[in-house]
């Protein structure tokens, strides 16, 4: 051990080796960063697209849950909520014409859509003439634009 540390030449070599090692490490680090940046550039759009698809699915699921609640409301109150009452009629008993109202039909209030906007409810419907229209403005957060998630079919939307 004493011989090892006592050898000056050997020590210098060790220091040079260490310098070379840390040099490689820096290059490797840069390489890793480049690889990570490249991967991020490739993966991020796919991931974003997939999570957008997940949000669209979530909005569809939420609309289905509203529909179940609205049907239960319709059975007990014998009408659908008016446009003015809106989806909140599923949570709080409407002031008028609501004798049969028994329960909150939604457990956790009226959620917003996955993009932070209110779902739009309309009764009587413009598209569902015998029922109500219910939709999310979609990812663009605006009316229309082919991305609205609606409770009526595409055909009717284009008409
Ligand atoms: Ca839209």
Boltz pocket constraint, residues with backbone or C-beta under 6 A from the ligand:
constraints:
  - pocket:
      binder: B
      contacts: [[A, 136], [A, 137], [A, 138], [A, 139], [A, 140], [A, 141], [A, 142], [A, 143], [A, 144], [A, 145], [A, 146], [A, 147], [A, 148]]
      max_distance: 6.0
